[in-house]
Amino acid sequence: MGSIVTVDGIKKSYKKRKSKEEFVAVKGVSFEVGKGEIVGLLGPNGAGKTTTIKTICGLLVPDEGSVTINGFDSVKDRNKALGHISAVLEGNRNLYWRLNVLENMEYFAGNRGVPKKEIKTQVNKLLNLFQLQDKKYELVNNLSRGMQQKLAICVAMLADTDVILLDEPTLGLDVETGYEVRELLRTIARDQGKTVIISTHDMPVVQDLCQRTIIINDGKVIANERVDQLLRLFETSAYQVNLKEELTAEQREILELKFPIHRWEGLKLEVSFEQEQDIYELMEIFKKNQTPIETINRTEINFEQVFRKLVKEEVAS
Ligand SMILES: Nc1ncnc2c1ncn2[C@@H]1O[C@H](COP(=O)(O)OP(=O)(O)OP(=O)(O)O)[C@@H](O)[C@H]1O
C-alpha cells in the first residue's frame, strides 16, 4: 500500500505567554499513512495530537520537518496538498450555526469547489448516507451535539478528498451516536477508499475502528503499530484467578513479591506473567498452600490497558 500522507520529522513550538521562552509541543514526529487506512492518533492530554493534526491540514506550519500529501508538500505546494484533505476539527467551528442543515451543505459545497450543477445531487447523496434528510431544514444551533458532529463529517465529505482528518469525532456523544459515527467512518473508509486519520481519547474507537494506532506522548511517537498486533503483544499472559478461600496475609505477600498482581478483589486476583509457563509456578504455590482454586481464565486485554501501559512505561523510562 503506497502512503498518501507522510509526516517527516515535524517539530512545532509555541511561544509562552508573556515570555520569550518557547514550549516545544511536537518534537520530531514521523509516520506514514497508507491509502484507505484508518489510523488512530492517540495520546494523553497535551501530548501534541491537535498540533500534529493542524500541521497536517495546513493550519500550522512546522518549524522543522515536512508533511507530504499525495506527493505534494503542505507548505511549498500548499494548495495542491490541501486539495486532497478535509478536516473536522474539535469544537463547532466547522459549521454555521445560524444556517440550517441544507444551507450549510450547499454553502460548503460551493465553497469547496463542487460544480454548481452537481451540488444538489452530491448534497442529497450525503444527506441520505448520513441519515440527515429529515433534519435538513433544522437550524444547526438546534441540533443535538451528535447530529452536529454527523453534519460536520458530512460537510467534510463534500469535497470528496482522499484524506479525512478528524479531531475527537466522538467527544461528548452518547454511546448510540458514538457508535453511529464510528459506523459511518468505517463505511467511508471501506466503501469509498478514503484514508481516515482520527485523533481521539476514545479507546473503543481505536480498538474497533482503527487498523493502526500512532501513540504520541510528550510530543514524540512512542508506538506505531497495527492495533491487533499491539493487543497481541500485550496480551501475553494475564490471568484472572478465582479462589475458593481467602489467602492469609503471609500467602498474599509471597505472591505479591513473586508476580505482578494488578488487582485483588476478595477471592479474585488478576495477575500477569512475563512468560506463559510462570502460571504453573503460581499454581504450584497454591497447591503447596493447599489453596483451592475455583477457576483460572486468561483475561482479554483491551486497548485502554495497552495504552495506559505504554504511556506509563514511557514516563518511567
Ligand atoms: N496556541 C498555543 N499556544 C501555546 N501553547 C499551546 C498552543 N496550542 C497548544 N499548546 C500546548 O502544546 C501542547 C500540545 O497541545 P495539543 O493541543 O497539540 O495536545 P493534544 O494532544 O491535542 O491534547 P488534548 O488531548 O488535551 O487535546 C500542550 O501542552 C498545549 O498546552
The ligand as an SDF file (V2000), in Angstrom:
LIG
                    3D

 31 33  0  0  0  0  0  0  0  0999 V2000
   -1.6450   28.0740   20.6970 N   0  0  0  0  0  0  0  0  0  0  0  0
   -0.9020   27.5630   21.6660 C   0  0  0  0  0  0  0  0  0  0  0  0
   -0.0690   28.3410   22.4010 N   0  0  0  0  0  0  0  0  0  0  0  0
    0.7000   27.8230   23.3760 C   0  0  0  0  0  0  0  0  0  0  0  0
    0.7370   26.5160   23.7080 N   0  0  0  0  0  0  0  0  0  0  0  0
   -0.0780   25.6870   23.0300 C   0  0  0  0  0  0  0  0  0  0  0  0
   -0.9360   26.1630   21.9760 C   0  0  0  0  0  0  0  0  0  0  0  0
   -1.6120   25.0910   21.4790 N   0  0  0  0  0  0  0  0  0  0  0  0
   -1.1990   24.0240   22.1790 C   0  0  0  0  0  0  0  0  0  0  0  0
   -0.2930   24.3730   23.0990 N   0  0  0  0  0  0  0  0  0  0  0  0
    0.3990   23.4650   24.0450 C   0  0  0  0  0  0  0  0  0  0  0  0
    1.0400   22.4470   23.2870 O   0  0  0  0  0  0  0  0  0  0  0  0
    0.8820   21.1760   23.9210 C   0  0  0  0  0  0  0  0  0  0  0  0
    0.2610   20.1980   22.9470 C   0  0  0  0  0  0  0  0  0  0  0  0
   -1.0630   20.6140   22.6900 O   0  0  0  0  0  0  0  0  0  0  0  0
   -2.0500   19.8320   21.7400 P   0  0  0  0  0  0  0  0  0  0  0  0
   -3.3520   20.5750   21.7390 O   0  0  0  0  0  0  0  0  0  0  0  0
   -1.3980   19.5550   20.4580 O   0  0  0  0  0  0  0  0  0  0  0  0
   -2.2040   18.4470   22.5520 O   0  0  0  0  0  0  0  0  0  0  0  0
   -3.2790   17.3150   22.4150 P   0  0  0  0  0  0  0  0  0  0  0  0
   -2.5240   16.0390   22.4240 O   0  0  0  0  0  0  0  0  0  0  0  0
   -4.1950   17.5630   21.2830 O   0  0  0  0  0  0  0  0  0  0  0  0
   -4.0560   17.4680   23.7920 O   0  0  0  0  0  0  0  0  0  0  0  0
   -5.6070   17.1900   24.1570 P   0  0  0  0  0  0  0  0  0  0  0  0
   -5.7830   15.7090   24.1250 O   0  0  0  0  0  0  0  0  0  0  0  0
   -5.7000   17.7280   25.5480 O   0  0  0  0  0  0  0  0  0  0  0  0
   -6.4470   17.9230   23.1720 O   0  0  0  0  0  0  0  0  0  0  0  0
    0.0670   21.4220   25.1780 C   0  0  0  0  0  0  0  0  0  0  0  0
    0.9430   21.4980   26.2790 O   0  0  0  0  0  0  0  0  0  0  0  0
   -0.6040   22.7470   24.9320 C   0  0  0  0  0  0  0  0  0  0  0  0
   -0.8040   23.4480   26.1370 O   0  0  0  0  0  0  0  0  0  0  0  0
  1  2  1  0
  2  3  1  0
  2  7  2  0
  3  4  2  0
  4  5  1  0
  5  6  2  0
  6  7  1  0
  6 10  1  0
  7  8  1  0
  8  9  2  0
  9 10  1  0
 10 11  1  0
 11 12  1  0
 11 30  1  0
 12 13  1  0
 13 14  1  0
 13 28  1  0
 14 15  1  0
 15 16  1  0
 16 17  2  0
 16 18  1  0
 16 19  1  0
 19 20  1  0
 20 21  2  0
 20 22  1  0
 20 23  1  0
 23 24  1  0
 24 25  2  0
 24 26  1  0
 24 27  1  0
 28 29  1  0
 28 30  1  0
 30 31  1  0
M  END
$$$$
